[in-house]
Amino acid sequence: MSERIKLVVIGAGPGGYTAAFLAADMGMDVTIIEKETNPGGICLYRGCIPSKAFLHVAKIISEAKHAKNFGIEYGDPKIDLNKVRDWKKGIVNKLTGGLGQLAKARKIKYVQGEASFVDSKTLKVKRMDGSSEELSFDKTILATGSRPTTLPFAPKSPHIWDSTAALEMDTVPQSLLIIGGGYIGMELGTVYHELGSKISVVEMLSSLLPGADRDLADVLTKRVQGMFANIMLETRVLKMEETANGITITFAGKNGKEFKEEYNKVLISIGRKPNSENLGLENTKVKVTPRGFVEIDDQRRTNDENIYAIGDIAGDPMLAHKASHEGRVAVEAIAGHKVAFEPRAIPAVVFTDPEIAWCGLTEGEAQKSGQDIRVVKFSWGASGRALTLDRQDGLTKLIISPQTQRILGVGIVGVGAGEMIAEGVLAIEMGSVANDLKLSIHPHPTLSETMMESAEVFFGTATHIYKAKQK
């Protein structure tokens, strides 16, 4: 660029470092301000990556148990918790260290510290070594992420965890209550169950995974009902009291009747809050919603023309891949390109066993809006590949416009659903119709074939399922 833009990125999670790296590649003068030693953010240090490492451990234990169904039996696993933790730490250090090297290679200035706005062109930076300075900028991108939400009446106790504490894995409790039946709670519940904890889940709503369609969530619910000690739906937590051995919880069931139970540990997993406080935003033109999200436009620009916001602080869905794409849009907008963040399908994946993934329009959303749709499903009980895995508990479904035959949404539950959903994202983004999926030759035998066969169901010509044609 003939005149280099001075860009400061506050926060170096997947959104922040993606934005910073692209900006440097485009010739901008880039500074990252981040508390950690290297880029990575909550996702790499205390979120997505550690949880997936532990979920892989859980999967190996589960598959070893499952193998007896087809004639192979193993003894009980011997778990060295120190080695499990060290393995996770090694993955985190490799990824974050690699990002640090990439930042240096791009000649990005990396300041380990915290930033707050003095005004719309100036930041006050408090370094982790205790020193401070003021830093001017042309443009800045807020990528400060989010933190776990807690319960106001929860006592401060080592027996009460949030997701960060649970991923430290200091111990495997004999009994663990998970408050909240969302994806974080279900993923961590899966991990600790396989490691030996007796898991209970309490959820205020009538089903687990409230954001997913019921037919997808029900497959997981059926499986965990045979794994977890107790699943309490339509039940509220009224009180939490610390005891010598853990926490005593007072519950209220859907009939209003109160009861008490004691647990060694309690994991509060009821959502996350954006980190929009203590940034000095009141010294700028940036507007913040009552929920703490920063208001932005399609280019991720705030009400202050010099300040952009991406990721969790910019609103739902709070997903790393959404933040990364927002970061690229913000940088291109700063560079003067004609660009907007207008995805048709942001995929969501729950990395439980079985995995659940969806993108685009859900069946529930269509029902609420009154949108005319046709839902077609292919049960994995008819999939040869699923049977070879002894995991026919899966389901693939398409949400299709009956008028245009456009693919509006895709939902998958089953082994590897998180890998498969990308085909659905591409189909929706490219405006594919059901015939496109039907005519695309998929390899056999694979689970991906269920996408093709779901499209065949729409036309009443699925090879492995007979269903009479609809007019």
RAURBEL-V943566 format. One record per backbone hydrogen bond with DSSP energy under -0.5 kcal/mol. CO is the residue of the C=O (numbers start at 1). NH is the residue of the N-H. If there is no record, write none. Layout:
# RAURBEL-V943566
CO:NH
CO:NH
This chain:
# RAURBEL-V943566
5:7
5:29
6:138
6:139
7:31
8:10
8:141
9:11
9:33
10:143
12:40
13:17
14:18
15:19
16:20
17:21
18:22
19:23
20:24
21:25
22:26
23:28
24:27
28:30
29:7
30:109
31:9
32:34
32:111
33:11
34:113
40:44
41:45
42:46
43:47
43:49
47:51
48:52
49:53
50:54
51:55
52:56
53:57
54:58
55:59
56:60
57:61
58:62
59:63
60:64
61:65
62:66
63:67
65:68
66:69
67:70
67:72
68:71
77:79
78:80
79:81
80:84
81:85
82:86
83:87
84:88
85:89
86:90
87:91
88:92
89:93
90:94
91:95
92:96
93:97
94:98
95:99
96:100
97:101
98:102
99:103
100:104
101:105
102:106
103:108
104:107
109:32
109:111
110:112
111:34
111:113
112:128
114:126
116:124
119:122
121:137
122:118
122:119
123:125
123:135
124:116
124:126
125:127
125:133
126:114
127:130
131:127
133:125
135:123
139:8
140:308
141:10
141:143
142:310
143:13
145:275
147:273
149:270
151:154
155:157
157:160
159:161
159:266
161:268
162:166
163:167
164:168
165:168
165:169
166:169
171:173
174:198
175:265
176:200
177:179
177:267
178:180
178:202
179:269
181:209
182:186
183:187
184:188
185:189
186:190
187:191
188:192
189:193
190:194
191:195
192:196
192:197
193:196
197:199
198:176
199:229
199:230
200:178
201:232
202:180
203:234
203:235
205:234
209:212
213:216
213:217
214:218
215:219
216:219
216:220
217:221
218:222
219:223
220:224
221:225
222:226
223:226
224:227
224:228
230:201
231:233
232:203
236:238
236:252
239:250
241:248
246:243
247:249
247:263
248:241
249:251
249:261
250:238
250:239
251:259
252:236
253:256
257:253
259:251
261:249
263:247
265:177
266:161
266:268
267:179
267:269
269:182
271:149
273:147
274:276
276:279
279:117
280:283
281:284
287:295
289:292
293:289
297:300
298:341
300:309
301:297
303:305
304:302
304:307
306:140
307:302
308:142
310:313
311:314
312:315
313:294
317:319
319:323
320:324
321:325
322:326
323:327
324:328
325:329
326:330
327:331
328:332
329:333
330:334
331:335
332:337
333:336
337:339
340:342
345:347
348:358
349:351
350:352
350:356
355:414
356:350
357:412
358:348
359:410
362:366
363:367
364:368
365:369
366:370
366:371
371:373
374:376
374:400
376:398
378:396
379:382
380:383
382:384
383:387
384:388
385:389
386:391
387:390
394:380
395:413
396:378
397:411
398:376
398:400
399:408
399:409
400:374
400:402
401:405
405:434
406:401
406:408
408:361
409:399
410:359
411:397
412:357
413:395
414:355
414:417
416:419
416:420
417:421
419:422
420:423
420:424
421:425
422:426
423:427
424:428
425:429
426:430
427:432
428:431
432:407
433:436
433:437
434:438
435:439
436:440
439:441
446:449
447:450
448:451
448:452
449:453
450:454
451:455
452:456
453:457
454:458
455:459
456:459
456:460
456:461
457:460
462:465
465:467
